[in-house]
Amino acid sequence: MKILLNGRLQKVRWGAVAGASFIVLFYLTAGIVAAYIILNAVAGATNDAVGLFDNWWQTLLFVLDVVVALLFVCSVVMFVLKRVNKPEAMPSAQGGESK
């Protein structure tokens, strides 16, 4: 809680970070699946076997997918914490009169 209350992390738009990381996560996962399907089709035509970590770029895609997934989860948690710990609005700030 203290890390969120220091002011710097309170100003970050965690919803936007979560949305952007979800978009990147979706396309990275789709890329991993598409690469595996295409490479598996080529390997099947040539009587060969294929794995998820055969090429360096497949490993890089997987590592980036895991990192972005962690970023997405952390940003969603921070978004929720920011919403839960939102300070109450003052009545005078809303245009109403205090009694």
Phi and psi in degrees as a GROMACS rama.xvg file:
@    title "Ramachandran Plot"
@    xaxis  label "Phi"
@    yaxis  label "Psi"
@TYPE xy
-65.037  -32.2146  LYS-2
-66.7791  -29.4167  ILE-3
-82.6208  -26.5225  LEU-4
-85.6836  -5.21202  LEU-5
-74.7305  -9.47389  ASN-6
109.907  -42.537  GLY-7
-67.0376  -49.6296  ARG-8
-76.6497  -16.2512  LEU-9
-72.4847  -26.8244  GLN-10
-84.8612  -14.289  LYS-11
-71.0899  137.819  VAL-12
-86.4597  89.3232  ARG-13
-68.0459  -27.0131  TRP-14
-65.4296  -40.8272  GLY-15
-68.0777  -39.1028  ALA-16
-64.9585  -41.8819  VAL-17
-65.4964  -41.2537  ALA-18
-65.2977  -44.6094  GLY-19
-65.4174  -41.3498  ALA-20
-69.2995  -31.1036  SER-21
-67.5944  -38.8637  PHE-22
-63.2755  -46.127  ILE-23
-64.2155  -40.748  VAL-24
-61.5306  -42.5514  LEU-25
-61.0165  -47.6996  PHE-26
-71.2243  -33.5763  TYR-27
-65.2901  -43.0264  LEU-28
-65.5504  -41.9266  THR-29
-63.1241  -36.8814  ALA-30
-65.68  -40.0777  GLY-31
-64.3303  -45.4948  ILE-32
-66.2616  -44.1589  VAL-33
-63.6211  -42.5717  ALA-34
-63.1073  -40.334  ALA-35
-66.4261  -40.9768  TYR-36
-66.0907  -44.8019  ILE-37
-66.1115  -45.8783  ILE-38
-66.4074  -32.7391  LEU-39
-68.9149  -36.2922  ASN-40
-66.9551  -41.7415  ALA-41
-66.0794  -41.6185  VAL-42
-66.4825  -35.4273  ALA-43
-67.9454  -33.8985  GLY-44
-72.8594  -25.4964  ALA-45
-106.027  12.8229  THR-46
54.8288  48.6458  ASN-47
-125.689  173.279  ASP-48
-115.943  152.888  ALA-49
-134.598  148.297  VAL-50
-128.361  173.662  GLY-51
-74.2959  -28.1285  LEU-52
-115.258  35.2094  PHE-53
-74.9732  -37.5493  ASP-54
-110.942  157.089  ASN-55
-65.707  -34.3292  TRP-56
-73.8946  -26.2707  TRP-57
-69.5258  -40.1917  GLN-58
-64.9727  -41.4018  THR-59
-62.6902  -43.2013  LEU-60
-59.8995  -42.167  LEU-61
-65.7158  -43.8426  PHE-62
-64.7087  -43.5087  VAL-63
-63.1556  -36.4636  LEU-64
-62.6745  -43.0926  ASP-65
-66.982  -42.4791  VAL-66
-64.3841  -44.0364  VAL-67
-68.6422  -33.5231  VAL-68
-63.876  -41.5592  ALA-69
-65.0566  -39.5313  LEU-70
-62.5094  -41.2086  LEU-71
-62.7189  -46.4789  PHE-72
-63.8711  -44.5003  VAL-73
-64.0422  -39.9045  CYS-74
-69.5695  -34.0259  SER-75
-66.6438  -41.1563  VAL-76
-62.8691  -43.9349  VAL-77
-66.7465  -35.2361  MET-78
-62.0732  -44.2285  PHE-79
-66.5551  -43.263  VAL-80
-62.2646  -37.6525  LEU-81
-66.5018  -39.0641  LYS-82
-69.756  -38.9073  ARG-83
-69.7778  -39.3717  VAL-84
-94.7768  21.6452  ASN-85
-68.9149  129.227  LYS-86
-66.2966  146.762  PRO-87
-66.7559  139.904  GLU-88
-75.0541  140.743  ALA-89
-73.1032  144.945  MET-90
-61.9897  -34.2445  PRO-91
-70.7486  -26.9622  SER-92
-73.5047  -23.1079  ALA-93
-89.2027  -4.65676  GLN-94
95.7329  -4.5867  GLY-95
-89.1082  165.554  GLY-96
-99.0911  142.879  GLU-97
-84.7004  144.906  SER-98
